[in-house]
Amino acid sequence: MTEKIDVQEAIRRSIQTEKNAMDFYRLAATHMRDPEAKRAFELLAKEEHEHAHWFFDIYQGPRIPDFEDFMSAPQAHESDWLSDLEKILVENFNERKALEMAMDKELKLEKHLREMAEKMDDPAVRKVFIANADSTHNHYILIESEYARLMGMVHETDIDTYVRE
């Protein structure tokens, strides 16, 4: 038996989570010195904006007056995405720390989205949660690849070359 949840509240929270992730990537990108890492985080911010819109399109709870106003508004509440980033900004920001944090956040978010999808009775709502989980998984892969590049690790596409030599 699946746990009974308030579907509209879960969707509203998902919109907020995607906004938090977008804000995280935008802010982190402004501190990146490496141009490729900066571009990756700017791309991720755009995709998080898109994810939020996917949820907004199926949201039927108390209306969010205007999607773009909501997404461009300053952070209205505590976000673990931003509070964690602010900690490394205060300490000693570097791309490695930001990428590690992003990988951790994306893994946790993917797991949460898949768990939420399992609880959804409405196939259309479940589909949006699954699509977001799949895209979040792709975010993890992109960040992991960028991390490997930044750290000078062998890229997965080069492994056959190195093994044969």
C-alpha positions as CSV (number, residue, x, y, z in Angstrom):
1,M,0.0,0.0,0.0
2,T,1.4,3.4,-1.0
3,E,1.6,6.2,1.5
4,K,-1.1,8.8,1.0
5,I,0.4,12.2,0.1
6,D,-0.8,15.6,-0.8
7,V,0.0,15.5,-4.5
8,Q,-0.3,19.3,-5.1
9,E,1.9,20.0,-2.1
10,A,4.5,17.6,-3.4
11,I,4.4,19.3,-6.8
12,R,4.7,22.8,-5.2
13,R,7.7,21.6,-3.1
14,S,9.2,20.2,-6.3
15,I,8.9,23.5,-8.0
16,Q,10.7,25.1,-5.1
17,T,13.4,22.5,-5.0
18,E,14.1,23.0,-8.7
19,K,14.2,26.8,-8.1
20,N,16.7,26.2,-5.2
21,A,18.9,24.0,-7.5
22,M,18.7,26.7,-10.2
23,D,19.7,29.4,-7.8
24,F,22.6,27.1,-6.5
25,Y,24.0,26.7,-10.0
26,R,23.6,30.3,-11.0
27,L,25.4,31.5,-7.8
28,A,28.1,28.9,-8.1
29,A,28.7,29.7,-11.7
30,T,29.5,33.3,-10.8
31,H,32.4,32.1,-8.6
32,M,33.8,29.7,-11.2
33,R,37.2,30.5,-12.6
34,D,37.3,27.6,-15.0
35,P,35.3,28.5,-18.1
36,E,34.1,25.0,-18.8
37,A,32.9,24.4,-15.2
38,K,31.2,27.8,-15.4
39,R,29.4,26.8,-18.6
40,A,28.3,23.5,-17.1
41,F,26.8,25.2,-14.1
42,E,25.0,27.8,-16.3
43,L,23.6,25.0,-18.4
44,L,22.4,23.2,-15.3
45,A,20.7,26.3,-14.0
46,K,18.8,26.6,-17.3
47,E,17.7,23.0,-17.1
48,E,16.6,23.3,-13.4
49,H,14.5,26.3,-14.6
50,E,12.9,23.9,-17.2
51,H,12.3,21.2,-14.6
52,A,10.5,23.7,-12.4
53,H,8.3,24.6,-15.4
54,W,7.4,20.9,-16.0
55,F,6.1,20.8,-12.4
56,F,4.4,24.2,-12.7
57,D,2.5,22.9,-15.8
58,I,0.9,20.1,-13.7
59,Y,0.4,22.1,-10.5
60,Q,-3.3,22.7,-9.6
61,G,-2.9,23.9,-6.1
62,P,-3.1,27.5,-4.9
63,R,-1.8,29.4,-7.9
64,I,1.7,30.7,-8.1
65,P,0.8,34.1,-9.7
66,D,3.5,34.1,-12.4
67,F,6.1,31.4,-13.0
68,E,8.9,33.8,-14.2
69,D,8.3,36.2,-11.3
70,F,8.5,33.2,-8.9
71,M,11.7,31.9,-10.5
72,S,13.4,35.2,-10.5
73,A,12.5,36.2,-7.0
74,P,15.1,36.2,-4.3
75,Q,15.3,33.2,-2.1
76,A,12.2,33.4,0.2
77,H,13.1,30.6,2.6
78,E,16.0,28.5,3.8
79,S,17.4,26.3,1.0
80,D,19.9,23.6,1.9
81,W,21.2,23.9,-1.7
82,L,22.2,27.5,-1.1
83,S,23.1,27.3,2.6
84,D,25.6,24.5,1.8
85,L,27.0,26.5,-1.1
86,E,27.3,29.6,1.2
87,K,29.4,27.5,3.6
88,I,32.0,26.8,0.9
89,L,31.9,30.3,-0.4
90,V,32.8,31.6,3.1
91,E,35.5,28.9,3.6
92,N,37.5,28.7,0.4
93,F,35.4,28.2,-2.7
94,N,36.8,26.1,-5.5
95,E,35.3,24.2,-8.5
96,R,36.2,20.8,-7.0
97,K,34.1,21.5,-3.9
98,A,31.2,22.9,-5.9
99,L,31.2,19.9,-8.2
100,E,31.4,17.4,-5.4
101,M,28.5,19.2,-3.7
102,A,26.5,19.2,-6.9
103,M,27.0,15.5,-7.5
104,D,25.8,14.7,-3.9
105,K,22.8,17.0,-4.3
106,E,21.8,15.5,-7.7
107,L,22.1,11.9,-6.4
108,K,19.9,12.7,-3.5
109,L,17.4,14.6,-5.6
110,E,17.2,11.8,-8.2
111,K,16.5,9.3,-5.4
112,H,13.8,11.5,-3.9
113,L,12.1,12.1,-7.3
114,R,12.0,8.4,-8.0
115,E,10.5,7.7,-4.6
116,M,7.9,10.4,-5.2
117,A,7.0,9.0,-8.6
118,E,6.3,5.6,-6.9
119,K,3.7,7.4,-4.7
120,M,1.8,9.1,-7.5
121,D,-1.4,7.5,-8.7
122,D,-1.9,9.9,-11.5
123,P,0.1,8.7,-14.6
124,A,0.6,12.2,-15.9
125,V,2.1,13.4,-12.6
126,R,4.2,10.2,-12.2
127,K,5.5,10.8,-15.7
128,V,6.7,14.3,-14.8
129,F,8.5,13.0,-11.6
130,I,10.2,10.2,-13.6
131,A,11.2,12.6,-16.4
132,N,12.8,14.9,-13.8
133,A,14.5,12.0,-12.1
134,D,15.9,10.9,-15.5
135,S,17.2,14.4,-16.3
136,T,18.6,14.7,-12.8
137,H,20.5,11.5,-13.4
138,N,21.9,13.1,-16.5
139,H,22.9,16.1,-14.5
140,Y,24.9,13.8,-12.2
141,I,26.7,12.3,-15.2
142,L,27.5,15.7,-16.7
143,I,28.9,16.9,-13.4
144,E,30.9,13.8,-12.8
145,S,32.4,14.1,-16.3
146,E,33.2,17.8,-15.6
147,Y,34.8,16.8,-12.3
148,A,36.9,14.2,-14.0
149,R,38.1,16.7,-16.6
150,L,38.9,19.3,-13.9
151,M,40.8,16.8,-11.8
152,G,42.8,15.6,-14.8
153,M,41.3,12.1,-14.7
154,V,40.9,9.9,-17.8
155,H,37.6,10.6,-19.4
156,E,35.3,7.6,-19.9
157,T,35.5,8.0,-23.7
158,D,39.3,7.7,-23.6
159,I,39.5,4.5,-21.5
160,D,39.7,2.1,-24.5
161,T,42.6,4.1,-25.8
162,Y,44.6,3.9,-22.6
163,V,43.8,0.2,-22.0
164,R,45.1,-0.7,-25.5
165,E,48.3,1.3,-25.2
